[in-house]
Amino acid sequence: MTGIGKGSGPDVVFAAKLAEGVFEIQKCGGCGAHVFHPRVICPACGSADLGWVAPSGRGTVHARTIVRRKPDKGGDYNVVLVDLEEGVRMMSRVDGIDNDRLAAGLKVTAFVGKGAGGEPAVVFRPQGGAR
């Protein structure tokens, strides 16, 4: 369990892991539930016994939207909600597919990529490669 003090909370640990190229989520030692967003207490049972585990990285797009921007402003990009096999839902984006082909139900795989500001982030790509 990670301490709650400034600079040591679970969100800081999650970000540090991503900076090392590692994607992990929490798992409760009390009830076995996977947890995301990082927390100090399990939302399922209230236990503080949360450890870090590597998820399968496999998931399914639950919902998506396309943010439309002019090309000189960076162009269009997608925002998705992905349900991981472990039962948690994440907000991210899917790379390697045309935005117009991106749909709910698409099977995806996670990797550590770059966020909008260049920071490490969990990003997804279609399972089986680019489309």
N, C-alpha and C positions, 0 to 999 in steps of 0.2 A: 504494500500500500504506500502510496506517495503522500507526503505531507501536504498540508493545506497552505503553508506559508507562501508569501509572495515569491514568485519565480519557481515554485516547485509543485504547483497544482497539476492535476492530470491533463489539463489542456496544454500546459507547458511541456510535459513529458511527451504527449502526442506529437506536438510540433517538433520537438527535438528528435524524435524517432524519424519523422518524415524528412528532416534535414539530413539524416544519415541514410536516407533511401529505404527506410523500413516502415511498412504499413502494419500496424497492430491495433487491435481494439481490446477493450476490457472484457473479462469474463469473471463472473461472480463465483467465489469459492463456496458461498453459502447455498445458492440455489442452482448454479450452473448456467444462468442466463448470460447471454452476450449483451454488452452495453455499448452504445454509441449515442451520443456525444460523451466524451470522457467526463467522469463524475467521481465524487468521493464516496458516494453511497449508492448501492444498487437500487434502481427504481422498482424492481420486481419484489424484493424481499427486505430491503432496508439494511442489508449487511454492508460493512465497510471492508470486507475481504475481497477486493477487486484486484485482479492481476492482469497482465498483458499477454495476449496470445495473437499469433498470426492467423487471420481469417483465410478462408479458401481463396478469397478475392473474386469468386464467381457471384454474379448477381443478375437481376432482371430489372429492366427499366420499368418503373411503376408509372411515371408521368414525365412529360417533357414539355418544354416551351422553347421557342426560338426568339432570341432578342435581336431585333432588326436594327442595324446601324449602317450608316453610310460607309463606303470603303475607306474614305480618308479618316474615319474615326475607328478603324480596326475591323470593320465588316461584321457580319452576323455571327452569333455564337449561340450554342445551346446550353440550357440549364436542365438537369435531370434529377429526379428522385430515383435512387436505385435501392432495391431490396436485396441485401446480401443473403446468401444461403444461411448464415448464422441467425437471421431473424431481425437484423437492425436495418434501418433505412438511412441512407446518406444523400446529401445534396452534392452534386458535382457537375461534370460535363462528360460527354463522350467524344473522343477523338477518333479519326479514321473512318468516318462515315459522313456522307452528305447530310446536312441538316434536314433536307426534305425527305430523306429515307429513314430518319430516326423516329421510332414509334414505341409506345408502351408494349411491353412483352419481349423486347429485344434482349437476348442473352448477352451479357458483357463480362469483362474481366478487368480487375483493378490493377493499376500500376502507380508508382510515385512519379508524378510529372510536375509541371509548373502551373501555379495558380495565375490568376489575372494580373497580379502584381509581381510575378516572377518568383514568388515563394514556393517551396515544395508543397504539393497538394496531391490528394488522391484523385486520380482521373481514371476514366474507363475507356476501353476499346471494345468493339464487337468481338464476341468469341469467334474464333476461326479466322481472325484477321480483318483487314480493312475491306470496306465495301465501296 
